[in-house]
Amino acid sequence: MILDEFKRYTEQIGAQLSGILSVSFIGTEHGEILYNQSFSGLDYSATAKFEAEIAKNALQEIRYIDNIHEDSLREITISNNEQIHVIYVSKDFDYLIHIITDATKVNYGLLSIIHKQCYEAMTKVVTFDEVQNELYPEVTKEAPKKESHFRKLFFS
C-alpha cells in the first residue's frame, strides 16, 4: 500500500515536470531506500543514500537540541550548475523524499508547488501509523514487550 503511494507520487512528479532525474524515498530509521525510480537511466541511489544520511544526522541533532515537531528542518537543497538535489522531510519525520533534477530544465518554485500537491494527495492516504507498521514491523511488534518489561523492572 505505502510503496504504491510512493510510486504514484513519483509518477505524478515525473509526469508534471520534465527534467526530473530521480526520485527516492529513504527511511529515517535505518537509512534504507524504500522506493527509488530513475527517469534518466542512471542509478542515483548511492547519491540519494549519502545525502539522506546527512539529512538524517541533522534531524537527529535537532531532535536532541530542540523540539523536532516545532519549526524544524523540512527541506534541504543542494545545487550546482548541472543538478539540483532537494530533500524533503516527511510530516512525521519517518522518511525523506530525495529528488534530483536537471538544473537547466526544472524551475525550483514549480518543483516546490508540484511536490506540495503530490505530497498532500499522498498523505491523505498514507498515515504515520501505516508507514510504521508496514515499513518497520519488527520495531512495532517489539515495542510493547520492551515497555512491559521496563514496567516490571521499575514499577512493580
Secondary structure, DSSP 8 states (H G I E B T S, - for coil): -HHHHHHHHHHHHHHH-TTEEEEEEEETTT--EEEEEESSSS--HHHHHHHHHHHHHHHHHHHHHS-TTSS---EEEEE-SSEEEEEEE-TTSSEEEEEEEETTT--HHHHHHHHHHHHHHHHHH--HHHHHHHH-HHHHHHHHHHHHHHHHHHH-
